[in-house]
Amino acid sequence: MIHYNDKNKTFHLQNDQISYVMKVDEYGVLSHCYFGSRLPRYSNYLSYPVIHRDFEVDFVDQNQKTKRDWSLGNILQEFPGYNHGDYRHPALILRQMDGSSVTDFRYHSYEIIKGASSIEGLPHAYVDSSELAETLKVRLVDPIHLWFVDLYYTVFRNHPIITRWAVFRNESEEPVTIERMASFSLDLSPRPSEIIQLNGAWGRERMLEREAVHRGRKVYDSKRGTSSHQQTPFMALVSPNTTENQGAALGVQLVYSGSHELSVEQDPYQQIRLQAGIQSTGFHWKVEPDQEFATPQVVLAYSEDGLNGMSQAFHHFLKNHLIPARFRDKERPVLINNWEGTYFAFTEERLHAMVDSASDLGVELFVLDDGWFGKRDWDDSSLGDWFEYKTKLPHGLKGLADYVHSKGMQFGLWFEPEMISEDSELYRQHPDFALHTPGRAKSYGRNQYVLDMSRSDVQDHIYHQMVAVIEQTGLNYIKWDMNRHLSEVYSSAFPYDQQGEIAHRYMLGVYALMSRITSRYPEILFESCSGGGGRFDLGILAYMPQVWTSDNSDAVARLKIQYGTSLMVPTNAMGAHVSAVPNHQTGRKTPLASRAAVAFYGAFGYELDFTKLTKSEQSEIKDQVAFYKNHRSLFQQGTFHRLHSPFEADGNLTAWSLTNDSQTESMVMVFQVLRKASQPLQVLKLEGLKSECQYRVTQVLGEGAWGATLAKEEGGPEAEAMALTESVCDDSNSNNSGVESGFQSFEASGAELMKAGFYLYPQVTKDFVGRLFYVEAIK
């Protein structure tokens, strides 16, 4: 997978899908040659031409020899330095004791390592066997100061993926301060390009935005101490003609959950530089002699099959090489979370009633959210006091856990381990545990402060409290929340010249705590949350296999949120719940069936009070749960295809699908937001099927109603689809069968379904209609 040509000084990383090529030039600069679809061999013809550019600084080597027609400001580099003739943004800025900042790193050596190397203290990709990957370590050196940079590149046998990261090592006799260090830098030859990024805010995370790459540098970042709702650490460079299913797409994701910085830069000669790493604003890291600093990892995906191809590369890679292996194929339970059903106002009796109704409806996991600890009746107290609130729970957490378990259900709890309330036993005993800058007021966010997770004693305190609760209750699930961002970032545990390290040390402390807890309790299902999707990134997924996608549970709002999120992660990593109406975030009223249609395409559950529903609604939910269980493998393990984007045209139609590995079944969701007068007919084309195979397409949900015999738990999906077809369809009517009932059923080849498509007919007569189509190969 990794080949070094000593004659041409080229490194060629390749598998069956991609190639990544770089070269050591005659001056020792590691330059980039190619990243894209697989090259059987590299002939060295793409070496950078010798060219003179006016007003570019001429190259000078360590012997003061100058070369007029060669400049660092022109060439395509793998890890550019600073203040030495390249005026594009550097990957590394170092500050010496005398205040100087010139860096000039040249090739030193290389090593090829079997498998995927680990990064101490940081989340990273893994392999089950060393045969599944190879890692190249290229060492660069600045010989004047004995500074070394080790660049790591891992290529995986079965994925169009390269992971990269860098390690700086100081072997000089003086300390040096890192002011900026990217995880990777990638220079690309001139090409028409567009950039896709995912921005947002609370309640509308990961809004897809696409624009042309222009001259200059554009930065997508977070300075909030977390990856944030506002800017996800993801970007994709695409060709102008790239669609969901065709065209080049180069995706970038940072494996990090703190403040970050991703950028795209086009120089005067239309060359493009991509970079990603830790946020450089306010950052500096002191490296003493014989010490080193490692950056977070970055994951690069390349596809010429459009955005779906890029996303599927990410999805399959994350399932197999980043998300904890024990959850790779493990079924995720259908859950009920009490938060929007009760908020803080619950009693033990009310919780028992909710558990009883959930059990009757087939729900498998009951989650008690905020309010069970300390004396927590509102959001202004008790964070940090992780012991049961006896006034609310007279029989204690163990009593509630035993009650849930007695119903054959699993039990979960909400924690917010990184936060502290001023009104808490912990704060009264240890006010110094809170992040704060001496002499300045502490800022509130949601009536709380942030714990100084850079301190090991703070980590230990929270760890032991959580362990005590877990041991007491036999927890099956933990929701790990974070409901505010960092401010007044300063730690009394570190000297003045290391305060620029605290934001990153905070994140390292969080990772250390997550690693300890998840390693000790590997069977507990952890779901991350940060006011919804405010910390949805690959760093978190390395410890917790699913994330609450957004606090906004409105089905219409979730169309864009889940569509954007699907660019980066698989659907089973996205928490998605059916909630009450009017929706608590938007006030919108959508049909119960439509809410389920959207939530099925995620880690599925409910967020309401079942006891307040009508018998008809409870019956429908029971059918939804049974239907989901029947198709759980498809929903949780299927390959995701985006079919129609809510970010295009008027955004009125969204469609996506999940298809199993053998391409014998698929579940298609189509959602129309508003019914319009004199609406044009719409044709839907599917993806992911076998062209030569014949399929039966059966509509199982439409106009807010389920088809007859839909959710029978016995007989499996084949019997279910057949029974539905017999009850609501007239096969003699071809693809308009079932018109009277509003349901379609027909047969067609995979080629027809993908190339010609089918009419969405009859047209809907209401707003907010979600439709489901079950597609099954005919045996």
Helices and strands as residue ranges (DSSP letters): E 2-5, E 10-14, E 18-24, E 30-37, E 59-60, E 66-67, E 92-95, E 106-114, G 130-132, E 133-142, E 147-156, E 161-170, E 176-188, E 194-199, E 207-212, E 216-222, E 231-238, E 249-255, E 260-266, E 272-278, E 285-287, E 291-294, E 297-303, H 306-321, G 325-327, E 335-337, H 339-342, H 348-360, E 365-368, H 396-406, E 410-415, E 419-420, H 425-429, G 431-433, E 449-450, H 456-473, E 477-480, G 496-501, H 502-520, E 525-528, H 538-541, E 546-548, H 555-565, G 571-573, E 574-579, H 592-599, E 603-607, G 610-612, H 615-630, H 632-637, E 639-644, E 653-659, E 665-672, E 683-684, E 694-702, E 705-706, H 716-728, G 731-736, E 745-749, H 750-751, I 752-756, E 758-759, E 769-777
